[in-house]
Amino acid sequence: MKIITGGVCAAKGYTASGINCGIKYRNGKRDLSLIVSETRASCAAVYTTNLVKGAPITVTKSHIADGYARAVICNSGNANTCNANGIEIAEQTCELAGKALGIPAEDIVVASTGVIGQPLSIEPIREGLPALAASLSADGSSDALEGIMTTDTVKKEAAVEFILDGKTCRLGGIAKGSGMIHPDMATMLVFITTDAAISPEMLGKALKSDVAKTFNMLSVDGDTSTNDMEVVLANGLAGNREITGEGTDFAEFMKALNTVTVSLCRQIASDGEGATKLLECTVTGAKNDAAAKTVAKSVICSSLLKAAMFGADANWGRVLCAIGYSKADVDISRIDVSFESAAGRVDVCKNGSGIEFSEEKAKEVLLKNEINILVGLNDGEACATAWGCDLTYDYVKINGDYRS
Amino acid sequence: MKIITGGVCAAKGYTASGINCGIKYRNGKRDLSLIVSETRASCAAVYTTNLVKGAPITVTKSHIADGYARAVICNSGNANTCNANGIEIAEQTCELAGKALGIPAEDIVVASTGVIGQPLSIEPIREGLPALAASLSADGSSDALEGIMTTDTVKKEAAVEFILDGKTCRLGGIAKGSGMIHPDMATMLVFITTDAAISPEMLGKALKSDVAKTFNMLSVDGDTSTNDMEVVLANGLAGNREITGEGTDFAEFMKALNTVTVSLCRQIASDGEGATKLLECTVTGAKNDAAAKTVAKSVICSSLLKAAMFGADANWGRVLCAIGYSKADVDISRIDVSFESAAGRVDVCKNGSGIEFSEEKAKEVLLKNEINILVGLNDGEACATAWGCDLTYDYVKINGDYRS
């Protein structure tokens, strides 16, 4: 497997574009994006579990019920959620996009991200669509990515090349997400494309299995968004024999998908609103998968630990505290904790009690911008990793007045 | 019922004291406190549900297993948690206190609060106890309160006078708590005393029922402490006929207890680490109690909403979002939301969708330091209230380097 560039256009037969159509009036940034497959593609998606769901989620679910799609249209600046006419606007968006592309509206995935509860006008979308369609290009991943960003400060994309059935396949994706990140079943907006041939059923299976280990193990602020969505399109243009069941090809496809999604997870966590550090919590020796996941996620969600990491303070008691209230099945008296970064590793807790360590060394480790919190439960074989970020002044600043 | 002063010494037969014994080396603040009842008192307590439990909790549980106690000793500056010799230190503390007071060690409740995982030396406690015992006084509530404070910036106490069986009874308490506040079954440290006569069994019943509606509905940062404890002592010196079952006397006692605990909850939320505003979320019209509580607590726990309240931003979509991910049984399309404060009330959401409102008026309402978030579920008769605070730069500052 090889890491490559190209994001959502890395695979054969995909073009993308992003423009400013006037939804984000004030700053002229791109706010409308399109991703199109040359041919009909297998399509699978996972969505937020928030009871308050963006209207685009309802429309997308119905459009991909048959397992296939051709294009994705997404606006930023307005979540089209909690609006009385939301469904109507999302349907109209698909119709307009279908007309511009010459494909059925039912083959289009629609997504929105931004402020909740402000009416979304169809006018800027109607006016922008011809230009958006005209600018579709195989180099368009970056423009499309800009068009879905809100408080994101960096672009998140990843892609890999791999071999299936002797054919070179590619899989790549783009993601947005910085605040309101605590996915449950899915995440913010993640669009992934591949030219591998895989049936909708197996694509759905791959996505569900992968999301449980990647985006569902990610948290910036504990707030599960109303508009989370991860969509994968697979158009089969790589020419491999279609994957229709488990086996080595499916395993290789899963590996490619996981490489891209873990990379996107880390990029989202690093760019968490106001974040200065990526936190990774690696739990080993758990009694079972559920315990491993629960512990890892509880640790990276603790506001107190997140603030301590911002201050490069090796306050490991907060790691133990977060494990203790996680409700996971663990034996506290067996827990070991270490902090690790590019500056080395420092062990701080053994068998549930503190051990002597150099505060100077710990400071050095924690001053780096990627910190791994290693938790050994010494109680079994299961492991899990979760990703998060520190809690900083800037998180408060960004969210103290998001709407203005 | 009458609001009175006197805190934990308001009721007959209680004295208290607080001194600096040297556990908090650096600032000379009081760090060791004592509360003593003239006679043996009915005693009930609730504790943290965190699997990582402070050693004092284990010792206290065993000491009050018979339903009675005479005194409470508490240190701040060190949580005596995750230390290999924690139980031993907590037992020694009770023995030393028992000796100084001339009462059995088994009649003493012990508590600790502060940093987790740093060994607690018995020496400062041994050396401080004679002075601590000698300074016991009926005016000592305030000193005892200072001795249990950590990052608290204000003193939290409350007391009431009420009539049971024709006798004047009093009930009062003190509390500490500012960060790591998200109680589950109990809260930070809350010590309550009363001179009402009530059996240990009925006292336990009153406490459990009350805590579910008060401290368990309070959150500053979502982190459930390892040392939470609420203890009530009832020495019967008011001379009322002992409460041994339900009835009007028990109802009146519950009302007194609830008046004091709600006041302490509001004081803790107002003084949440870095907080500038008290947030109260009042949920009405829920299908059942569980839904009402879950919704209220989810709203006041949302980092995004807390930051918006800091910025006086009427971003009600975050209220809907937090209700949506709470997993409570609600009908989103029936939800109404309003913000209310001393400056008036502004309705922002009706039937799950936004309505027009004056941003100017909303700003005025949200600039006050006590905000009520009113959520009408229009789906039943149950209601609940939860308390929290805004998320501010200072929360990050305080927790970025708590240990130094």
Interface residues (C-beta under 8 A of the other chain):
Chain A: T49 N50 L51 V52 K53 A79 T81 C82 N83 A84 V115 I116 G117 Q118 P119 G179 M180 H182 D184 D221 G222 D223 T224 S225 T226 C301 S302 S303 L304 A307 A308 F310 G311 D313 N315 W316 G317 R318 L320 C321 A322 I323 G324 Y325 V330 I332 C349 G352 S353 G354 L391 T392 Y393 Y395 V396 K397 I398 N399 G400 D401 Y402 R403 S404
Chain B: T49 N50 L51 V52 K53 A79 T81 C82 N83 A84 V115 I116 G117 Q118 P119 G179 M180 H182 D184 D221 G222 D223 T224 S225 T226 C301 S302 S303 L304 A307 A308 F310 G311 D313 N315 W316 G317 R318 L320 C321 A322 I323 G324 Y325 V330 I332 C349 G352 S353 G354 L391 T392 Y393 Y395 V396 K397 I398 N399 G400 D401 Y402 R403 S404
